[in-house]
Amino acid sequence: MYVYDEYDQSIVDARVEEFRDQVNRRLSGAMTEDQFKPLRLMNGLYLQLHAYMLRVAVPYGTLDSRQMRMLGHIARKYDRGYGHFTTRQNIQYNWIKLADAPDILAELATVQMHAIQTSGNCIRNISSDQFAGAAADEVVDPRPWAELLRQWSTFHPEFTYLPRKFKIAVIAADEDRAAMRLHDIGIQLLTRDGVLGAKIFVGGGMGRTPMIAHEVKDFITADHLMSYLEACLRVYNRYGRRDNIYKARIKILLHEIGVDSYREQVEAEFAAIRELGIDPPLAELARITAMFAGPDFAADAPDTVDRSDSDFAVWLDQNVAAHKQPGHAIVTISLKPIGGIPGDASADQIDLMADLAERYGHDELRVTHAQNIVLPHVRKADLHAIWTALREAGLAEANLDLISDIIACPGLDYCSLANARSIPLAQKIGERFAGRQRELGELKLKISGCINACGHHHAGHIGILGVDKKGTENYQLLLGGSGAEDVSLGKITGPGFDEDGVVDAIERVTDRYVELREADERFLDTYRRVGMQPFKEAIYG
């Protein structure tokens, strides 16, 4: 994984001291909240319903055991003993005291972590495939390119005050494990005639007006990728709406001027800047790439696993994926225990995951956009020991991609923007379907407490959107979304429900699915084959 050099470290250290001075001025009254707000947001500090929330960046979801332990330490010392892993592959702390924020950032800086660009109208944390460097289907490890994007975008003088926040994802396989086409820019690395390059998608996103990104460039060679992205951002920065926050995202710009017009302007901008030396020299790319070399795998690691323990076998089948190296596997640790809070992990659980990574996983962990944790490189011979430790810590739920593996935002329990609670609803759904989830198979359910869609409800096979209906919490039900390579946006079924009513409605939907499915069809496959009407009839009668 990437290791800071003296310049990286000095940038982060300087930002900590700058923010410490800003916090001191706010606490002394020398600065008003209106003056302080844009400064704290630049450092990932939000003011929510009950306290400050700090969002810490985990670039492209990759961290080591030392960094993971620091996250547990922060939870234990400065919060209420837990952290919340997010759909941007970051972590949030919900009970932060303002006076402590500079000290937290200073401690994070000692392990090469920060909260820079986790908020504000800038390029946010770069996200990527949580299986990067381990999956057999990738053409190249996308993380060196994600790191280049991080360095290019950090404090970029032209893109610090964009019309709106900007999210980029980079993958390197046909299977999309990062919801790439639901980002402002999605990058798929690929090869053509032996040459590495990328396909560029622009204008995706969820929120109030969900859209799927358009293909803007079929292939750009890797040596000009950064200058092409610079052109994409320049056109947006020039023409993106700044007069209306609801129309400020790049997806609205493409909708208004058309993808062809946007592409033409990007190509013209690219032609003007491609010779300016924006793309990194090959030596710098080689330096970064070397840091992402795979671990020293045991060539003689046994490729078989004893499946005699039936509970262990269930977990193997659900939460363990194939690795490109024989005798090894990819483990997804579910942060979705039945009745638990999706994405939350206690300080002790965070420490345990760090211990497992150090002992069994070549000292590497990943945060997923589905709010789980991955050990990307483990020997098959160690899987039972890992599972045993996870089970003792309440982290061995075998539910990856099942109905209880719910993505959920913090909702009205914490967020000042939310209209409805997400957490209690997720808990009720998990408990209702605990005994049926394997019968239902792959069924991705996602909950947002407001239209901002932090819970990715548009991309759920079943999605739930919390709204305010005359002062009461109401939940709209959506069907048919997907954030994968078969990307689609869910459609609202009809009138909404109260909390218990939407759980009942989901049960009617899943009952109808079981009646209608053919062979091994997923819920999404059945929905696409038969359409909305049979499910509406089941829901509303």
N, C-alpha and C positions, 0 to 999 in steps of 0.2 A: 504494500500500500504506500501511498505518497507520504514522504517525510519532509517536514518544513526545512527550508534552508534559512540562512540568517535574515533574508529579506522578508520571507513569510512571517517569521517570528517577530521581527521588529514592527511590521505592520499591525499585527494583532496586539502586541504589547502597547504600542502607541495609542491604538483605539481604546484600550481599557482605561488608560490614564486620562485620555480626553473625556471619556464618558464619566469617569469618577468626578472630574471637575464639574461637569454638567449636572450630575446628581447632587453634589454638594450645594451648587447654586440654587437648585430647585428646593432642596430641603431648608435652606436658609431664607427662602422667600425672595431671593434676588432674581429669580426667573419664575414667570407665571406658568400654569399648566399649558396654556395655549402655545407659549414659546417652547416649552419642554417637549410637548407631544411629538413633533417631527424628529427630534433628536433621540428620544427613547425608542421610537419605532425603528430608527436606523440601527438600533442595537437589540432588536428583537423583543423589546419590552412593551407589552400591552397592558392596558388597564381594563380589567373585566368586571364582572358583577360584584365580586367579593374581595378581590385582591389583584395585585399585578401578576401577569403571566409572562414567563420568559421562554422564548422559543430558541433552542440551541441547534445550530446547523450540524448535520451529519452529511457532508458532501457525498453525493451518489450512494448514500446509505452505508458506507464502509467505515468500520472502526475496529480497533484492536482491544485487547482485554484491559490494558491500562486506561484507555479512554472510557470503556464501559464501566470500569470501577469508579472512575471519577463521576460518571452520571449517577451511579448509586450513592456516592458520597454527597453529591449536591442534594439529592432527594432526601437523604437522611439529615443533613445538617441545616439546610435552608428551606426545605419544603415540609410536607407532612408524611414523608417516608415513601413516596412513590413518584414515578414519572409517567407521562403519557406519550407514547410513540405515535407519530402522525402520518398522514397520507403523503407528506412531502419527504418522507424518510428522515424526519427530524425527531426531536423530543421536546415536549413542553412541560413546564412546571407551573402549577396553577395557584400556588400560595406563596408568592415571593414578596418580601418586604423591600420597598424601594431602597432603603439604606444598605441592604445587602447586595444589591445587583452588581455594583462594581467589584466587590470581593468574589462573587460567583464567577464573573467573567475573568478575573485575574487567576482564579484556580483553574478554570477551563483552559486558559492560555498555557498553563504549564504542561498540558498534554496535547497541545496543538489543536485546540477547539475554540470556537467562538460563536457569536450570535449575529455576525455581520450578514446583512441582506436576507434576513429571515422575515423581514417586513419592509414596507415602503414600496414606492413605485419604481422599482429597479428590477434587475434580473435576479430572481430568487435562487434558492439552493438548487443546483443541477441534480436531477434525478436520473436513475439508470436501472438496469436489470439487476435484481438482487442475486441472480445466479451468475453474474458476470465473472469470467475467469474460471468457472467450474462447469458450465453447461457445454455439452458436446455439440450443440447446434449453432453456436456462435461462430462467425467468420473471423473475429478478432475480439480481444477483450475491450469492451467499450470504455472502461474506466480511465485509461490514459487520455482519451479524448474528452471525457467528462472533466478531468482535472485541468486540461487545457482551457476548457470553457470556463471553469471556475476562476482560473487565473486571469483570463481575458476579461471576464465580467466584473471581477472585484474592483470596486471603486472606479469603474470605467467612467471617465468624466462626461462623456456624451450620453450615457445611459443611466445616470444616477437619478434623474428626474423624468422618467418616461411618463406618458399619459396615464399609465396604469401598471400594476404589478405584471411581471413577465416570467413565465415558467417554461423551462426547456428540459426535454428528456432525450436521452441518447441510448439506443439499443444496437445490437449487432447480430440479431437472429430474426428469422421470419416469425417465430412465436413472440408475441409482444407481451412481456411480463411487467411492463411499466406504464401501461395506458398511454403510450406515446402519442397517439393521434388525438388525445384530449388535452394536449398542451398547446401553448402559444406557438412554440416551434417543436416539432418532433424530428429527430434525426435517426435514420436507420443506416448504419454502416454496412457496406456490402462490397463485393468485388465484381468487377467487369473485366473480362479478358486478362485476369491476373492483376488488375490495378485496383487498389483500395480507394473507395470513395464513399459517397453517402447519397441517399435519397432524402429530400427535405420536404417536410409537411409544415404548413403554416396555417394558423387561424383556428386551432381547436380550443376547447375550453368548456367548462360547465357553468355554474352560476345561473343568473337570471335568464340568459339566452344561450342555452347549450348548443355547441356546434362541433362537428367533426372536422379536423384539420384537412386542408386541401393539399394535394401534391403540387408543389411549386417548382421543384427541380427534380428531374428523374435521376440525374447523376451528376455530382460534382466531385472532382478528384480530391483526395484527402489533403493534398498540398495547398489547395485553395479553399478549404472548408471554412476557415476562420474569416477570411475576407468576404466570403459569400454571406455568412451569418451577419457580419458587420453591415453589409448592404441591406439585408432584411430588416435589421433593427433601425437603420437610418431612415428608411422609407416610412416605417411605422412612427418613429419619433417626429418626423416631419409632418405627417398628415393625420396621425391619431387624434381623436377628439379629446380636448381638454376642457370643454365647456359643459360636459355632461358625464358624470361618473359612470352612468349606466351604459354609455355608448363609447367608452374609452378603450376597451380591449381591442387587440389587433383583429380578433374575429369579426368585430363590427366593421372595421375598416375594409376587410376583404369582402364582407357582405355588401357594403355600400358601393365600392368602386369595382368590384368583381375581381376574381382571381387572375384573369388574364391581364387586366390593367396593372394589378399589383406586381405580377411577374415581370412585366415589361419594365416597370420602374426599378425593380430590384436588379434586373439584368443591366440596365443603364448605369445604375450606381456601382454595380460590381465591376463593370468595364472601367469605370473611372478610378476605382481604388485598388484594383488587384495588383498593381505594380508598386504600391506604396510601402510594401514591406510589412503589412499587418500580419501575414501568416508567420508562424514561428519557424525559426531555422530548424533544419533536420536534426541538428545536434541537441536542441532543447527537447524536441519530441523523443529522441532516443534516450535522453537522460530521464525523462518522466516515465517512459515505457519500461525502462529497466527496473523501476521501483515496483512495478506490478507483475514481475515475473512470478510464475507459479511456485508454490512451496516445494520442498524436497520430498516428493511423494515416495513412499516405500514401494519399490517395484514388485516386491514379492508379497504384498498385502493380499490375504485370502479374499476371494471374490464371492464366497458363500456366507449365508447368515443362518444361524439356528432359529427356526421359526416355531419351535415347540411351545413356547409361551404364547397362548392365543391373544392375550391383550397386547403384547409386544408386536405380534404379527399384524394386528389391526393398525397400530401406529405406523409400522413400517410401510404398509400399503398406502396409508393416507398422507403421511407427513414427510416421507423420505423420497427423494428424487434421484434419478440416475446422474452420475458424475462422468466426466470425460475420461477420468483415469480409472482403470480397472482396480477393483478392491477398495474403492472409495465411494462416498455418497454425499448428497446434499441434504441437510436436515433443516426443516422448518419448525421452529418452536412457536406453538400457538399461544398468543396472548389473549385468547378468547375462551376461558373456562366457562362452563355452563353456569349462568347466573352472575358472571363477572362483568367487569367494565372493559369493553373492547379497547385494546391498545395499552392498558395500564399494566405496569409492573412495579412491584415493591422494590425497595432498596436491596433487600436480601435476595430477591429473585434476579435483579440486575447483577448483583455480585456473583450469584451462582452461574449465570450465563457467561460472565467473564471468565470464571474458573474453568468452565467446560471448554471454552474456546482456547484457553491457554493450555489445558491438559490434552485435549483431544482434537482441536480444530486448527492447528497451525496458527493460533493466536489471531484469528480473524472472525469478525461477525458482520452481519448486514442487517439493516433495517429495511423492511419491505413497505411498499406503498399500501399494502393491505393491513398494516399495523401489526405485523409479526416480526420475529427475529430469525435469521438464518445463520447456521453454521455451514459455510460453503464447502469446507474440505475436511471430511472426517473418514477414518478407516471404517469399513464395514465391521471389522472385528470389535470396534468400540461402540457400536450402535446400542447394544443392550445396556452397557454401563451408562451411556448418556441418557437413555430412556428411563432407567431406574432413578437416576438423580433428578431428572425432570419430574417424574411422578411424585417423588417425595416433596418437591417444591410446588406442586400444583400447576405444573407447566406441560403436562404430557397429554393434553386433550388432543385426540386424534380426529381433528375436524377441518383440516385444510381444505378450502373451497366447498365446504358443506354449508348448510343453511345457518349453523351457529357461528361460523367464521365471519362474523358481521363486521363491516366497516361502519364506524359511527363517529360523528363529531362530538365534542363535549356538550353541545346543546345548551339548553336554558339553565342547566345546573351551574354553568360557569360563564357562558358567553353572553356579552351584552347585546350582540346582534341577533341572537336566536329568538325564535317565536315559540318553540316547543322543546320538550325534553327528548333527548335521544337515548341517554343511558338507561333509564328504567324500561323503555320500550325494548331495547336490545336485550336486556336481561330477561324480560318476559318471553320474548321470541325464543331465545336460547333454551329456556326452561320448557316451553310448550313443545318444542320439536326435538328435544334431547333424545328421545327414544325412536325417532323416525328418520333422523338425518341420513343414515346410511341407506335407508330405503329410497330416499329422495335423490341421492347422488349429488353430483355437482350442481350447486344452486347458490349463486353469489348474491347475498342480500346486503343492501347498503342504505344507511339512514343519515339524513341531514336534518338539522334542527331549524334551518332557514334556507332561503333561496340561494344563498351564497355557495351551497353545495360542497362544503368541506368534507362531507361524508360520501361524496361521489354518487348520490342517489340516481342520477341520470344514467350511470353506467352499471347499475345493478340488474341482474336477471330479474330480481324483484327490488324495486327502489321505494323508499319512503321519504316523503318531504313533509316536515312539520311546518304548519302555517298558523297564523292567528285568525280565528274566526269569531269576530265580535267578542274579543277578550278571552276566548277559551282556546286551548290547544287542540288543533285538528291535524289529521294526518292524511295526506294524499298518497294513494298507492299507484305505483308505476310498474309496468311490465316490459320486458324485452330489451333491456339495455345490456351493453357489454363494453368493457374497456380493453379487451384483448385484440388480437389481429382481426377478428370478425366484428370490429367495432360497430356499435349502434347506440342509439339514444332511446331510453325507455319512454313509453307513452302512458299518460294518466288514464286510469281505468274509468273514473267518474267521480261522483261526490266523495268527500273524505269521511273520516271516522274519528271517534275518540280513541284513546290509547288501547283499551280492551277490544274495541270494535275492529281496529286494524289488525290485531293479532288473529281475531276470528276470521277476518277476510283473507288473510294469508293462508290460514288452514283450508278454507274453501278453495282457494287457488291451487294449493298443492294436492288436495283431494282430486280435483278435476284433472290435474296433470297426470296423476297416477292412472286415472281412468283412460286418458287419451294417448299416453305415450306408446311408442312402438319400439320393440327390441330394447336397445341400450340408449335410447334418446335421452339427452339432457333436458332439463326443463326448458332451456332456451331453444333447443332444437324443436321441441314440440310446439312451443309458442309460435315460432316462425312458420311452422308447417300449417297450423290450424288457425292462427290469427287471434285477435283479441276477443272476438265475440263469445266463444265458449266460456272463457274465463269471466267475462262480464256477467254472463247469465248465472254462473256459479256464485259470483260475489253478490249480485243485487237481486237475483231471483226473477 
